Amino acid sequence: MAKHNKLGKEGERAACDFLISRGFIVRETNWRLGHLEIDIVAQEPDTNCLHIIEVKTRASDEDFDPMESINKAKIRNLVNAANGYIEHFSLPMSVQFDVMIIVGTPTDEFDIRYYPDVFDPPLRTYR
């Protein structure tokens, strides 16, 4: 596995641990629908809201603005994947789109930044 892929997997694992420590239920990781992927699908207990979480992991935050990677195409893909997830499992739930930024390495302690409800889905998406 390539070094950056390994770091990404470790970052997603740290993101899941972070969410679980705050009471979330992690329903899925790396859920796929065709070429679309959701990094983490989570839910807070006793809520009717799914959290679709995009995880960005970097060894350093030098010259890195993670929100630049959440562009129109990424939003469209996340919304389509979320719609597919809800349809696949027949879930009558609302959806919130969150971003987690993981900076560092597994040998150091990751710096985890959680940004809830980063964007609202557009009124229309295209598949």
MIDODO-268911 format. One line per field, with one value per residue: residue number from 1; x negated, y negated, z of N, C-alpha, C, CB in turn. Coordinates in pm, 1 decimal, padded with zeros to 6 digits. Glycine has a CB too. Layout:
% MIDODO-268911
num <- c(NUM|...) $
n.x <- c(X|...) $
n.y <- c(Y|...) $
n.z <- c(Z|...) $
ca.x <- c(X|...) $
ca.y <- c(Y|...) $
ca.z <- c(Z|...) $
c.x <- c(X|...) $
c.y <- c(Y|...) $
c.z <- c(Z|...) $
cb.x <- c(X|...) $
cb.y <- c(Y|...) $
cb.z <- c(Z|...) $
This chain:
% MIDODO-268911
num <- c(1|2|3|4|5|6|7|8|9|10|11|12|13|14|15|16|17|18|19|20|21|22|23|24|25|26|27|28|29|30|31|32|33|34|35|36|37|38|39|40|41|42|43|44|45|46|47|48|49|50|51|52|53|54|55|56|57|58|59|60|61|62|63|64|65|66|67|68|69|70|71|72|73|74|75|76|77|78|79|80|81|82|83|84|85|86|87|88|89|90|91|92|93|94|95|96|97|98|99|100|101|102|103|104|105|106|107|108|109|110|111|112|113|114|115|116|117|118|119|120|121|122|123|124|125|126|127) $
n.x <- c(-00084.5|-00053.0|-00234.1|-00087.2|00173.4|00180.1|00147.9|00386.8|00577.0|00510.7|00573.5|00852.1|00923.9|00853.1|01035.4|01278.7|01245.1|01243.5|01507.1|01659.2|01575.3|01713.9|01970.3|02097.6|02240.9|02076.3|02173.9|02092.5|01786.8|01598.1|01801.2|01936.0|02081.5|02098.6|01868.9|01866.8|01795.6|01835.0|01664.2|01710.6|02004.3|02209.4|02398.2|02563.8|02671.0|03019.6|03112.4|03249.2|03079.5|02837.8|02486.2|02280.2|01957.5|01670.8|01334.0|01020.6|00683.6|00360.6|00004.3|-00111.4|-00003.7|-00100.0|-00077.0|00181.6|00512.4|00780.9|01049.0|01056.5|01065.9|01324.5|01512.9|01746.0|01783.3|01707.8|01900.8|02134.5|02085.4|02078.5|02340.0|02490.4|02398.2|02484.9|02762.7|02790.9|02715.3|02917.0|03141.0|03066.7|03069.6|03322.5|03384.9|03555.6|03437.0|03284.1|03003.1|02672.2|02384.8|02054.4|01711.1|01393.8|01073.6|00761.0|00449.0|00107.9|-00081.1|-00049.3|-00238.5|-00297.3|-00073.3|00238.2|00377.9|00699.4|00964.5|01292.3|01558.4|01876.0|02176.4|02108.7|02189.8|02495.9|02697.4|02718.1|03008.4|03058.1|02908.4|02686.8|02663.6) $
n.y <- c(00117.2|-00220.1|-00492.6|-00731.6|-00635.1|-00460.1|-00641.9|-00783.0|-00582.8|-00536.2|-00787.3|-00791.9|-00589.1|-00709.1|-00918.7|-00779.5|-00670.6|-00910.2|-01002.2|-00793.2|-00817.7|-01039.9|-00960.7|-00892.1|-00661.1|-00462.5|-00380.2|-00294.2|-00259.4|-00382.8|-00339.6|-00236.9|-00331.5|-00246.7|-00447.7|-00631.0|-00734.4|-00724.1|-00839.4|-00813.2|-00706.0|-00811.6|-00824.9|-01006.0|-00883.9|-00825.1|-01009.8|-01126.1|-01163.9|-01128.2|-01143.8|-01234.5|-01197.3|-01348.0|-01276.6|-01420.6|-01366.2|-01463.1|-01473.7|-01705.5|-02040.9|-02244.7|-02480.1|-02389.4|-02388.6|-02241.1|-02276.6|-02365.6|-02140.8|-02060.5|-02098.5|-02192.5|-01957.4|-01754.8|-01796.9|-01738.1|-01465.0|-01358.8|-01415.8|-01267.1|-01010.3|-00993.6|-01007.0|-00765.9|-00586.6|-00623.9|-00544.0|-00276.9|-00151.1|-00211.5|-00433.3|-00657.3|-00929.0|-01240.2|-01424.2|-01523.5|-01699.5|-01664.0|-01753.2|-01619.4|-01696.9|-01562.8|-01585.7|-01508.4|-01222.1|-00866.1|-00789.8|-01020.5|-01224.2|-01255.8|-01560.6|-01645.5|-01782.4|-01873.7|-01955.3|-02025.2|-02003.9|-02133.9|-02203.2|-02265.5|-02048.1|-02095.3|-02211.3|-02056.0|-01768.6|-01590.9|-01276.0) $
n.z <- c(00000.0|-00082.2|00068.4|00120.7|00103.4|00319.5|00531.1|00499.1|00560.2|00830.1|00930.3|00886.2|01061.0|01304.4|01295.8|01319.0|01577.6|01723.1|01676.4|01792.5|02056.8|02126.0|02136.6|01898.2|01664.3|01445.2|01140.6|00887.9|00701.5|00434.5|00237.0|-00067.7|-00379.9|-00687.7|-00849.7|-00651.6|-00314.0|00038.5|00311.6|00596.0|00751.6|00997.4|01305.9|01554.7|01867.3|01923.0|01740.0|01429.7|01220.6|00974.6|00956.4|00709.2|00643.8|00532.7|00518.5|00549.2|00538.2|00627.1|00648.3|00728.2|00790.6|00642.5|00387.7|00319.3|00262.1|00359.6|00301.5|00044.4|-00108.9|-00098.5|-00324.4|-00591.0|-00744.2|-00561.1|-00362.5|-00509.0|-00563.9|-00300.1|-00213.1|-00399.1|-00335.7|-00069.4|-00109.8|-00248.5|-00046.0|00145.5|-00006.3|-00065.1|00186.2|00265.4|00441.0|00639.4|00694.9|00791.0|00658.0|00730.7|00633.0|00703.7|00777.3|00846.7|00951.7|00958.2|01090.2|01090.0|01202.5|01259.8|01451.5|01589.3|01780.1|01630.1|01509.1|01533.6|01365.0|01367.5|01165.6|01172.1|00972.6|00720.9|00461.4|00281.2|00089.3|-00265.9|-00446.2|-00669.3|-00804.6|-01021.3|-01170.7) $
ca.x <- c(00000.0|-00130.7|-00249.6|00023.6|00294.3|00170.2|00176.0|00530.3|00649.0|00486.2|00651.8|00992.8|00938.1|00851.5|01162.4|01381.1|01222.3|01287.1|01653.3|01708.1|01549.3|01813.0|02103.1|02152.8|02238.8|02022.1|02253.2|02016.3|01666.8|01565.5|01917.2|01927.6|02190.9|02028.1|01742.3|01883.9|01758.0|01852.1|01559.2|01772.9|02145.9|02225.7|02524.8|02569.0|02781.4|03149.9|03142.5|03292.5|02990.8|02712.8|02373.3|02195.0|01834.4|01554.5|01212.3|00898.9|00568.2|00232.6|-00104.1|-00140.5|00094.9|-00169.4|-00022.8|00293.0|00644.7|00863.9|01179.9|01046.2|01097.3|01468.8|01559.1|01878.9|01784.7|01705.4|02033.2|02227.9|02059.6|02120.6|02486.0|02539.8|02366.7|02576.6|02894.1|02783.0|02710.8|03050.7|03227.6|03024.1|03111.0|03459.4|03378.1|03626.4|03355.2|03222.2|02859.3|02584.1|02254.8|01948.6|01573.6|01293.3|00936.6|00667.0|00313.6|00002.9|-00110.7|-00008.3|-00339.5|-00269.6|00070.5|00308.4|00458.4|00827.7|01054.3|01424.6|01641.6|02009.7|02272.2|02025.3|02265.8|02628.6|02697.6|02784.3|03145.3|03060.1|02780.7|02687.6|02594.9) $
ca.y <- c(00000.0|-00343.9|-00562.6|-00825.6|-00556.3|-00410.0|-00756.3|-00809.0|-00479.4|-00564.5|-00906.6|-00753.0|-00512.8|-00808.9|-00991.0|-00691.3|-00667.8|-01041.1|-01005.4|-00697.1|-00873.6|-01144.6|-00900.0|-00857.5|-00523.5|-00458.4|-00280.8|-00245.5|-00329.8|-00359.8|-00283.0|-00268.4|-00318.0|-00268.6|-00519.1|-00724.2|-00678.9|-00801.7|-00797.5|-00765.5|-00732.0|-00800.8|-00872.0|-01028.5|-00804.6|-00888.6|-01114.9|-01078.7|-01234.8|-01064.2|-01232.2|-01191.8|-01264.9|-01345.1|-01283.6|-01462.4|-01341.0|-01510.4|-01463.9|-01841.5|-02135.0|-02349.7|-02504.2|-02297.4|-02434.3|-02124.7|-02313.1|-02382.6|-02013.4|-02040.9|-02181.0|-02156.6|-01817.0|-01673.6|-01810.6|-01660.9|-01322.2|-01323.5|-01419.7|-01150.7|-00890.9|-00994.1|-00966.7|-00622.5|-00516.1|-00630.7|-00458.8|-00137.3|-00098.1|-00259.5|-00507.6|-00786.1|-01012.3|-01360.3|-01407.7|-01637.1|-01678.5|-01709.7|-01732.4|-01601.2|-01718.7|-01489.8|-01631.1|-01443.8|-01083.2|-00776.3|-00783.7|-01140.0|-01227.4|-01329.7|-01677.7|-01616.8|-01898.0|-01829.2|-02065.4|-01973.8|-02076.3|-02222.3|-02256.0|-02212.5|-01994.0|-02179.7|-02169.3|-01954.1|-01706.6|-01513.1|-01147.4) $
ca.z <- c(00000.0|-00089.8|00196.2|00142.1|00127.7|00456.6|00617.6|00487.4|00637.1|00971.9|00961.2|00896.1|01186.1|01412.5|01286.8|01377.2|01722.5|01772.5|01674.9|01891.4|02190.6|02147.9|02141.1|01767.3|01614.7|01310.0|01067.5|00772.3|00656.9|00293.5|00167.6|-00210.8|-00475.0|-00814.0|-00829.2|-00539.9|-00184.3|00161.0|00404.6|00719.0|00778.0|01142.5|01359.7|01698.5|01922.1|01945.8|01642.8|01299.0|01128.9|00934.8|00931.1|00598.5|00685.2|00444.2|00599.2|00479.3|00623.7|00575.9|00745.7|00773.9|00738.0|00569.2|00253.5|00300.1|00300.7|00329.1|00249.0|-00100.7|-00175.0|-00095.0|-00435.1|-00642.2|-00785.6|-00439.7|-00301.0|-00592.0|-00541.0|-00164.7|-00208.5|-00473.0|-00256.6|00045.4|-00160.8|-00276.3|00082.2|00203.6|-00087.8|-00051.8|00315.7|00291.3|00566.9|00641.3|00783.0|00736.2|00636.5|00756.9|00570.0|00793.0|00732.4|00951.6|00906.4|01042.6|01056.2|01167.5|01169.1|01367.9|01557.9|01669.0|01802.2|01526.6|01540.8|01470.2|01358.3|01322.2|01118.5|01143.7|00889.2|00638.6|00348.0|00253.6|-00047.6|-00365.1|-00472.5|-00773.3|-00836.1|-01145.1|-01160.5) $
c.x <- c(-00089.3|-00127.0|-00130.9|00154.9|00296.4|00201.8|00325.6|00613.4|00631.9|00565.7|00799.7|01018.3|00941.2|00982.6|01275.9|01367.6|01270.8|01438.9|01712.0|01688.8|01648.0|01955.7|02166.1|02151.3|02185.1|02091.7|02173.6|01887.2|01641.3|01678.5|01916.0|02059.6|02130.9|01894.2|01749.6|01847.0|01787.7|01747.8|01620.0|01920.5|02165.0|02361.6|02508.6|02686.9|02907.2|03175.3|03184.7|03209.0|02864.3|02607.1|02288.7|02066.1|01721.8|01431.0|01094.7|00782.2|00441.8|00128.7|-00135.0|-00032.4|00030.3|-00110.9|00094.5|00420.7|00742.3|00998.4|01176.2|01083.0|01246.5|01529.8|01695.7|01886.7|01787.0|01841.6|02135.0|02210.1|02104.7|02273.2|02544.6|02514.1|02459.7|02716.8|02897.9|02784.1|02850.4|03148.2|03194.9|03075.4|03251.9|03468.7|03455.1|03555.8|03311.2|03071.1|02787.0|02447.3|02146.4|01812.2|01486.1|01156.0|00845.0|00527.1|00214.8|-00023.4|-00068.0|-00110.2|-00333.5|-00119.9|00134.5|00377.0|00588.2|00916.9|01185.6|01508.9|01779.8|02087.4|02204.7|02100.9|02404.7|02625.9|02765.8|02924.9|03153.9|02918.7|02796.8|02610.3|02518.7) $
c.y <- c(-00123.8|-00417.6|-00656.0|-00752.2|-00503.7|-00522.0|-00788.4|-00710.1|-00501.1|-00687.4|-00875.1|-00672.4|-00607.6|-00888.1|-00908.6|-00686.1|-00797.3|-01045.5|-00913.7|-00751.8|-00984.7|-01092.1|-00866.4|-00706.5|-00530.7|-00344.2|-00216.1|-00324.3|-00288.2|-00290.8|-00330.0|-00244.3|-00349.9|-00334.2|-00618.1|-00656.1|-00778.1|-00750.3|-00738.3|-00803.8|-00708.4|-00855.7|-00896.3|-00948.0|-00889.9|-01008.7|-01048.7|-01145.8|-01153.0|-01172.1|-01168.0|-01270.6|-01240.0|-01365.8|-01320.1|-01447.1|-01389.3|-01497.3|-01600.4|-01934.2|-02256.0|-02360.4|-02411.9|-02360.4|-02323.2|-02160.2|-02340.2|-02254.7|-01981.8|-02136.2|-02131.8|-02009.3|-01724.5|-01678.7|-01727.6|-01511.0|-01277.7|-01319.8|-01298.3|-01021.4|-00881.8|-00953.9|-00817.3|-00539.6|-00509.7|-00541.9|-00311.2|-00074.9|-00141.4|-00333.3|-00639.3|-00883.7|-01138.8|-01336.4|-01537.8|-01602.9|-01745.5|-01683.3|-01713.8|-01615.8|-01650.9|-01530.2|-01562.3|-01303.6|-00994.7|-00768.9|-00907.3|-01133.9|-01311.0|-01452.1|-01658.9|-01739.5|-01852.2|-01951.1|-02010.3|-02065.9|-02180.2|-02280.7|-02194.0|-02157.0|-02091.3|-02126.5|-02059.5|-01900.6|-01624.2|-01386.0|-01117.8) $
c.z <- c(00000.0|00043.1|00224.5|00166.5|00270.7|00555.9|00615.3|00567.5|00786.7|01016.3|00975.3|01022.9|01305.4|01413.9|01348.6|01528.8|01787.6|01782.4|01782.2|02032.6|02225.2|02136.1|02008.1|01746.8|01472.4|01237.0|00954.5|00759.8|00513.1|00218.2|00023.3|-00283.4|-00610.7|-00785.5|-00712.9|-00409.1|-00073.2|00258.8|00531.6|00717.7|00927.2|01182.8|01508.9|01752.3|01942.0|01856.0|01512.4|01189.9|01102.9|00913.0|00821.4|00615.2|00585.7|00530.8|00508.7|00575.7|00554.3|00686.6|00805.8|00719.4|00671.1|00428.8|00222.3|00352.7|00263.3|00269.3|00098.5|-00174.3|-00171.7|-00198.2|-00484.6|-00681.3|-00664.1|-00370.4|-00377.4|-00567.7|-00401.8|-00152.9|-00282.5|-00397.6|-00135.8|00003.2|-00189.1|-00148.5|00144.1|00126.8|-00067.1|00077.3|00356.1|00424.9|00556.8|00734.8|00711.6|00729.1|00668.7|00699.6|00654.1|00728.3|00855.4|00888.3|01007.4|00997.8|01148.6|01116.5|01285.5|01482.2|01646.9|01699.5|01692.2|01586.6|01462.9|01480.1|01295.4|01288.3|01082.2|01048.9|00800.4|00519.6|00345.7|00112.6|-00142.8|-00392.3|-00576.5|-00792.0|-00962.2|-01125.3|-01285.9) $
cb.x <- c(00096.3|-00077.7|-00380.7|00038.1|00303.8|00029.0|00093.4|00572.3|00599.4|00335.0|00631.9|01034.9|00822.4|00730.6|01194.9|01370.3|01072.6|01236.1|01705.9|01635.7|01405.9|01791.6|02192.4|02073.9|02382.9|01865.4|02379.3|02099.6|01542.7|01439.2|02050.3|01818.2|02313.7|02112.3|01702.9|02029.0|01609.7|01999.0|01467.6|01701.5|02242.3|02112.5|02638.8|02582.6|02739.5|03161.0|03019.4|03443.5|02954.4|02732.1|02289.0|02263.0|01792.1|01564.4|01185.8|00910.2|00557.1|00242.7|-00230.0|-00283.3|00186.2|-00321.6|-00131.9|00266.1|00682.2|00885.1|01232.6|00905.0|01019.9|01527.5|01455.9|01914.3|01662.6|01593.8|02077.1|02207.2|01910.7|02062.6|02538.8|02474.9|02218.6|02579.6|02929.0|02657.8|02612.1|03100.9|03214.2|02871.9|03013.1|03558.4|03231.7|03774.0|03232.9|03256.2|02829.8|02575.3|02254.0|01958.8|01523.0|01308.2|00903.4|00688.4|00301.0|00040.1|-00261.9|00015.0|-00479.8|-00310.8|00104.8|00410.8|00384.3|00896.1|00990.1|01495.1|01575.7|02087.2|02376.3|01903.7|02192.2|02740.1|02768.3|02701.7|03227.1|03116.2|02729.9|02629.2|02692.7) $
cb.y <- c(00000.4|-00434.5|-00642.8|-00919.3|-00439.5|-00352.1|-00879.7|-00804.5|-00338.4|-00586.1|-01011.6|-00672.0|-00410.7|-00905.2|-01024.8|-00549.1|-00645.8|-01154.2|-00964.9|-00561.7|-00927.5|-01257.5|-00988.3|-00927.2|-00455.3|-00439.9|-00345.3|-00256.7|-00298.4|-00276.9|-00323.4|-00185.5|-00412.8|-00355.7|-00592.8|-00776.9|-00640.6|-00789.4|-00916.4|-00824.0|-00639.4|-00876.1|-00770.4|-01181.9|-00740.8|-00931.4|-01209.3|-01106.6|-01373.3|-00978.3|-01257.4|-01216.2|-01218.3|-01454.7|-01148.4|-01610.3|-01190.9|-01657.9|-01404.9|-01888.1|-02181.4|-02321.9|-02486.0|-02162.7|-02571.4|-02044.3|-02435.2|-02426.0|-01900.1|-02066.3|-02179.6|-02243.8|-01785.8|-01722.1|-01958.8|-01693.6|-01292.0|-01423.0|-01552.0|-01143.9|-00893.2|-01132.6|-01045.1|-00591.6|-00585.6|-00775.4|-00495.2|-00127.8|-00141.2|-00141.8|-00534.5|-00767.2|-00934.7|-01487.2|-01364.1|-01669.7|-01733.8|-01639.0|-01852.0|-01462.0|-01872.7|-01333.2|-01786.5|-01439.8|-01064.0|-00637.6|-00769.5|-01275.8|-01284.5|-01239.6|-01814.9|-01493.9|-02016.2|-01741.9|-02137.4|-01955.9|-02143.7|-02146.9|-02228.8|-02321.8|-01856.5|-02185.5|-02286.4|-02011.1|-01619.2|-01593.3|-01035.7) $
cb.z <- c(00121.9|-00202.1|00196.7|00021.7|00028.2|00483.6|00573.5|00342.2|00598.6|00997.8|00854.1|00772.9|01201.9|01396.1|01139.4|01318.2|01753.2|01680.7|01536.8|01876.1|02198.9|02049.4|02211.9|01655.1|01620.3|01310.5|01011.1|00641.9|00748.7|00282.5|00237.5|-00275.9|-00440.0|-00911.0|-00956.6|-00533.8|-00182.8|00219.7|00439.9|00844.6|00690.0|01217.0|01332.0|01733.2|02055.5|02089.1|01620.7|01277.6|01185.3|00806.0|01061.8|00455.4|00824.7|00331.0|00673.0|00426.7|00658.9|00525.3|00680.6|00728.0|00849.2|00563.3|00148.4|00370.0|00231.2|00452.4|00321.9|-00139.5|-00109.5|00049.8|-00550.3|-00762.6|-00873.8|-00343.7|-00296.9|-00741.8|-00559.1|-00063.7|-00270.5|-00610.5|-00210.7|00111.5|-00288.1|-00356.4|00179.1|00205.0|-00236.0|-00056.9|00421.4|00290.0|00605.3|00685.1|00832.7|00823.3|00491.0|00910.9|00424.8|00931.3|00644.8|01022.4|00891.8|01033.3|01067.4|01314.9|01137.0|01312.3|01497.7|01592.5|01943.0|01455.8|01503.6|01535.5|01276.2|01430.7|00995.9|01273.8|00976.4|00588.9|00214.6|00270.5|-00052.3|-00496.3|-00516.7|-00906.9|-00718.7|-01261.8|-01132.2) $
